[in-house]
Every structure is written in structure tokens, then in C-alpha cells.
Amino acid sequence: MAGMCALSYRDIDPNRLEDCELLARWYNDPSLKHLYSLFPDAQSLARDFTPEYLARSLLNPLRTGPYRNLMVLADDAPVGQATFEMDTPKLLTKLPHTAWLALIIGEAKLRRRRLGARVVAHLERLAGGAGAARIEIGVFEYNERALSFFDQLGYVAFERRAERAYWDGRLWSEIRLLKTL
């Protein structure tokens, strides 16, 4: 899986134990956990995601519009997760036709190889095809790499939400970014 691997996608199946076990492994990875999930305090950060919890959360989505939860495959091997939701309550913009994106490259050996840019481009195409006029994302202020990455992709910060994410002994801000399609 070196160089320019072939990317493909399939829907994550909450009834497939392998999918939930992979997600749990990625979500609990100490090098990723604080980057991907919002923890309001030390106790929540210390808890592990279990495959059972993830299966339940995937089976009971609170979705208001188009939604995809995708397994990212590199050369047919699962390497990450990519999601998009349309007009979800978590949006701050509250404008119709706004998508929310999230992605994680779970396999360490494939991080920093420009897969993220290819996955975001795929999500942007899906969101646009579902009628999105804009995309909103949230990034924690300590994730400077992601802030730079999304800046390079044309996302612009529009709001800072103070003391939202617990990590490294304190609360940090969440920065919301927006891109018009």
C-alpha cells in the first residue's frame, strides 16, 4: 500500500463485527482519539469505545437528511472512516443544504500520504451530489496539522467555541470551518 494506492469505499455495516472492531481500534488509538472525538472531561477521555457501543450508535442514527458512513479502502484493505451528513443539528451555520464531514485514517502506516485529501474530495463530491451548497467541519485548536490541511483545501474558520474539548490536562477550543461548494 505504498505510493498512490487505489481508494474505494463501502458502507459501514453496524451488524458486521469486523467493522465495529476496526472502528473501536481506531477510535481508541492514543495517537488519534483526542483528534477525532470531543471529550468534555478527563473521565470521558479515559473511557474506551467498544465495538458494541459503536454498533448501537450506528444502528440508531439521529439523521435529518442524506447521510453516508463509509469504510475507506486502500487497495481493498480497510484503512479509515469517512462520513457526511446533511443539515445535521450539530451545524452552527443553521443554513439549509449544509453538509458536515468527518474522516479518520486509522491505519498509521497510511497517514500523511495525501489519502486525506482524496477522501475529502470524495466526500465533497457526495455532499454536492446530495445538494449541499456548503460544508462545515469542526477541528480542535490543538490539531494544527488538520487546521493547515483544511486551510489548504479552501476551508475558512468562522467560529471558535471555547473550552469544548478536553485533552492534555485542559479544555481547548473547537474551531468551525466552512467551505462553499
Backbone hydrogen bonds in HBPLUS format (Angstrom, degrees):
<---DONOR---> <-ACCEPTOR-->    atom                        ^
c    i                          cat <-CA-CA->   ^        H-A-AA   ^      H-
h    n   atom  resd res      DA  || num        DHA   H-A  angle D-A-AA Bond
n    s   type  num  typ     dist DA aas  dist angle  dist       angle   num
A0075-ASP N   A0006-ALA O   2.70 MM  69  5.02 169.0  1.71 152.3 155.8     1
A0008-SER N   A0073-LEU O   2.89 MM  65  5.09 150.7  1.97 144.0 150.4     2
A0073-LEU N   A0008-SER O   2.84 MM  65  5.09 166.9  1.85 157.4 153.1     3
A0010-ARG N   A0071-MET O   3.24 MM  61  5.40 147.3  2.35 139.2 148.3     4
A0071-MET N   A0010-ARG O   2.73 MM  61  5.40 168.8  1.74 170.8 172.4     5
A0012-ILE N   A0069-ASN O   2.89 MM  57  5.89 167.9  1.90 157.2 154.8     6
A0016-ARG N   A0013-ASP O   2.97 MM   3  5.29 163.6  2.00 115.0 119.8     7
A0019-ASP N   A0016-ARG O   3.00 MM   3  5.51 125.1  2.32 111.5 124.4     8
A0020-CYS N   A0016-ARG O   3.29 MM   4  6.70 161.7  2.32 155.1 159.6     9
A0021-GLU N   A0017-LEU O   2.83 MM   4  6.02 154.5  1.90 155.8 163.6    10
A0022-LEU N   A0018-GLU O   3.01 MM   4  6.13 157.1  2.06 144.3 150.0    11
A0023-LEU N   A0019-ASP O   3.00 MM   4  6.27 166.3  2.02 153.1 156.8    12
A0024-ALA N   A0020-CYS O   2.96 MM   4  6.08 158.6  2.00 142.3 148.5    13
A0025-ARG N   A0021-GLU O   2.95 MM   4  6.16 156.8  2.00 145.4 151.7    14
A0026-TRP N   A0022-LEU O   2.93 MM   4  6.22 163.7  1.96 156.2 160.2    15
A0027-TYR N   A0023-LEU O   2.77 MM   4  5.90 172.7  1.77 159.7 162.2    16
A0028-ASN N   A0024-ALA O   2.98 MM   4  5.94 143.7  2.12 142.6 150.8    17
A0029-ASP N   A0026-TRP O   3.17 MM   3  5.18 155.2  2.24 102.7 110.3    18
A0032-LEU N   A0029-ASP O   2.84 MM   3  5.37 159.5  1.88 121.3 128.3    19
A0033-LYS N   A0029-ASP O   2.79 MM   4  5.61 167.3  1.80 170.0 171.9    20
A0035-LEU N   A0032-LEU O   2.66 MM   3  5.21 150.6  1.74 124.3 134.9    21
A0036-TYR N   A0032-LEU O   3.22 MM   4  6.33 140.2  2.38 156.7 166.5    22
A0037-SER N   A0033-LYS O   3.34 MM   4  6.23 168.3  2.36 153.2 155.7    23
A0166-TYR N   A0039-PHE O   2.50 MM 127  5.35 165.2  1.52 169.3 174.3    24
A0045-LEU N   A0041-ASP O   3.16 MM   4  6.45 156.3  2.22 150.1 157.2    25
A0046-ALA N   A0042-ALA O   3.01 MM   4  6.18 143.0  2.15 144.4 153.9    26
A0047-ARG N   A0044-SER O   3.33 MM   3  5.37 143.9  2.47  97.4 106.9    27
A0054-LEU N   A0050-THR O   3.03 MM   4  6.32 166.0  2.05 157.5 160.9    28
A0055-ALA N   A0051-PRO O   2.90 MM   4  6.09 155.7  1.96 146.3 153.2    29
A0056-ARG N   A0052-GLU O   3.00 MM   4  6.25 162.5  2.03 149.6 153.8    30
A0057-SER N   A0053-TYR O   2.92 MM   4  6.20 161.5  1.95 152.3 157.6    31
A0058-LEU N   A0054-LEU O   2.91 MM   4  6.05 150.2  2.00 147.4 155.3    32
A0059-LEU N   A0055-ALA O   2.96 MM   4  6.13 141.6  2.11 144.3 154.6    33
A0060-ASN N   A0056-ARG O   3.12 MM   4  6.24 131.4  2.36 143.6 154.9    34
A0086-MET N   A0066-PRO O   2.88 MM  20  5.33 133.2  2.10 165.1 167.7    35
A0068-ARG N   A0084-PHE O   2.93 MM  16  5.46 152.0  2.01 154.6 160.4    36
A0084-PHE N   A0068-ARG O   3.02 MM  16  5.46 150.9  2.11 147.1 153.7    37
A0070-LEU N   A0082-ALA O   2.76 MM  12  5.09 170.5  1.76 162.6 161.4    38
A0082-ALA N   A0070-LEU O   2.92 MM  12  5.09 155.8  1.98 142.7 148.1    39
A0072-VAL N   A0080-GLY O   2.75 MM   8  4.83 174.6  1.75 130.2 131.9    40
A0079-VAL N   A0072-VAL O   2.81 MM   7  5.72 167.7  1.83 163.4 163.2    41
A0074-ALA N   A0077-ALA O   2.86 MM   3  5.28 157.5  1.91 151.5 147.4    42
A0077-ALA N   A0074-ALA O   3.03 MM   3  5.28 167.6  2.05 113.5 117.2    43
A0106-GLY N   A0079-VAL O   2.73 MM  27  5.57 122.3  2.06 133.2 150.6    44
A0107-GLU N   A0079-VAL O   3.24 MM  28  5.20 151.3  2.33 142.6 140.3    45
A0081-GLN N   A0104-ILE O   2.92 MM  23  5.29 146.7  2.03 143.4 154.2    46
A0104-ILE N   A0081-GLN O   2.88 MM  23  5.29 148.1  1.98 155.9 158.2    47
A0083-THR N   A0102-ALA O   2.85 MM  19  5.26 165.8  1.87 155.6 157.5    48
A0102-ALA N   A0083-THR O   3.10 MM  19  5.26 146.7  2.21 143.8 142.4    49
A0085-GLU N   A0100-TRP O   2.95 MM  15  5.16 149.0  2.05 141.9 151.6    50
A0100-TRP N   A0085-GLU O   2.74 MM  15  5.16 149.7  1.83 149.3 157.9    51
A0087-ASP N   A0098-THR O   2.76 MM  11  5.37 172.1  1.77 164.4 167.1    52
A0091-LEU N   A0088-THR O   3.19 MM   3  5.95 172.3  2.20 125.1 127.5    53
A0133-ALA N   A0097-HIS O   2.70 MM  36  5.49 167.3  1.72 152.6 152.9    54
A0099-ALA N   A0134-ARG O   2.96 MM  35  6.35 166.9  1.98 147.2 149.4    55
A0136-GLU N   A0099-ALA O   2.78 MM  37  6.14 166.1  1.80 168.1 169.1    56
A0110-LEU N   A0107-GLU O   2.96 MM   3  5.72 160.9  2.00 123.4 129.6    57
A0111-ARG N   A0108-ALA O   3.17 MM   3  5.37 169.0  2.19 111.4 114.8    58
A0118-ARG N   A0115-LEU O   2.99 MM   3  5.16 116.0  2.41 100.6 116.5    59
A0119-VAL N   A0115-LEU O   2.84 MM   4  6.15 153.8  1.91 156.7 165.4    60
A0120-VAL N   A0116-GLY O   2.84 MM   4  6.05 165.1  1.86 154.7 158.5    61
A0121-ALA N   A0117-ALA O   3.01 MM   4  6.14 157.3  2.07 141.0 147.4    62
A0122-HIS N   A0118-ARG O   3.09 MM   4  6.31 151.6  2.17 139.3 146.6    63
A0123-LEU N   A0119-VAL O   2.90 MM   4  6.24 160.8  1.93 153.8 159.0    64
A0124-GLU N   A0120-VAL O   2.78 MM   4  6.01 158.8  1.83 155.2 161.2    65
A0125-ARG N   A0121-ALA O   3.02 MM   4  6.26 152.3  2.10 143.3 150.3    66
A0126-LEU N   A0122-HIS O   2.97 MM   4  6.30 159.0  2.01 150.9 156.7    67
A0127-ALA N   A0123-LEU O   2.82 MM   4  6.03 166.0  1.84 154.4 158.3    68
A0128-GLY N   A0124-GLU O   2.87 MM   4  5.99 164.2  1.89 147.5 152.3    69
A0129-GLY N   A0125-ARG O   2.87 MM   4  6.00 156.7  1.92 146.3 153.2    70
A0130-ALA N   A0126-LEU O   2.98 MM   4  6.22 129.3  2.24 139.5 153.0    71
A0130-ALA N   A0127-ALA O   3.06 MM   3  5.04 133.3  2.29  95.6 108.7    72
A0132-ALA N   A0127-ALA O   2.92 MM   5  5.32 163.7  1.94 144.5 140.6    73
A0131-GLY N   A0128-GLY O   3.01 MM   3  5.11 159.5  2.05 105.9 111.3    74
A0181-LEU N   A0133-ALA O   2.89 MM  48  5.38 164.0  1.92 129.7 134.4    75
A0135-ILE N   A0179-LYS O   2.77 MM  44  5.21 150.7  1.85 150.1 160.0    76
A0179-LYS N   A0135-ILE O   2.86 MM  44  5.21 146.5  1.98 147.7 157.1    77
A0137-ILE N   A0177-LEU O   2.99 MM  40  5.30 153.6  2.06 142.0 147.4    78
A0177-LEU N   A0137-ILE O   2.89 MM  40  5.30 162.4  1.92 148.7 154.2    79
A0139-VAL N   A0175-ILE O   2.86 MM  36  5.25 159.7  1.90 148.5 155.3    80
A0175-ILE N   A0139-VAL O   2.69 MM  36  5.25 174.9  1.70 158.0 158.9    81
A0143-ASN N   A0140-PHE O   2.87 MM   3  5.54 163.1  1.90 125.3 131.1    82
A0141-GLU N   A0173-SER O   2.95 MM  32  5.58 170.5  1.96 153.1 153.1    83
A0147-LEU N   A0143-ASN O   3.06 MM   4  6.41 160.3  2.10 153.2 159.4    84
A0148-SER N   A0144-GLU O   2.96 MM   4  6.13 161.9  1.99 149.8 153.8    85
A0149-PHE N   A0145-ARG O   2.91 MM   4  6.08 158.3  1.96 145.5 152.4    86
A0150-PHE N   A0146-ALA O   2.89 MM   4  6.08 171.7  1.90 158.4 158.5    87
A0151-ASP N   A0147-LEU O   3.00 MM   4  6.07 148.2  2.10 140.4 149.8    88
A0152-GLN N   A0148-SER O   2.98 MM   4  6.23 157.1  2.03 150.7 155.8    89
A0153-LEU N   A0149-PHE O   3.20 MM   4  6.53 130.6  2.45 135.4 148.8    90
A0155-TYR N   A0150-PHE O   2.93 MM   5  5.37 163.2  1.96 155.0 149.8    91
A0154-GLY N   A0151-ASP O   3.03 MM   3  5.23 162.3  2.07 109.8 113.6    92
A0156-VAL N   A0178-LEU O   2.86 MM  22  5.24 165.0  1.88 140.0 143.4    93
A0178-LEU N   A0156-VAL O   2.82 MM  22  5.24 149.8  1.91 132.2 140.1    94
A0158-PHE N   A0176-ARG O   2.89 MM  18  5.96 162.1  1.92 156.4 158.1    95
A0176-ARG N   A0159-GLU O   2.82 MM  17  5.26 171.2  1.83 160.6 163.6    96
A0161-ARG N   A0174-GLU O   2.74 MM  13  5.08 174.7  1.75 161.4 162.9    97
A0174-GLU N   A0161-ARG O   2.83 MM  13  5.08 156.3  1.89 140.1 146.1    98
A0164-ARG N   A0172-TRP O   2.68 MM   8  5.82 146.7  1.78 149.0 152.9    99
A0165-ALA N   A0172-TRP O   3.05 MM   7  5.14 167.9  2.07 140.7 144.5   100
A0172-TRP N   A0165-ALA O   2.74 MM   7  5.14 148.8  1.83 136.9 147.3   101
A0167-TRP N   A0170-ARG O   2.97 MM   3  5.71 163.5  1.99 162.1 164.4   102
A0170-ARG N   A0167-TRP O   3.18 MM   3  5.71 162.7  2.22 116.7 121.8   103
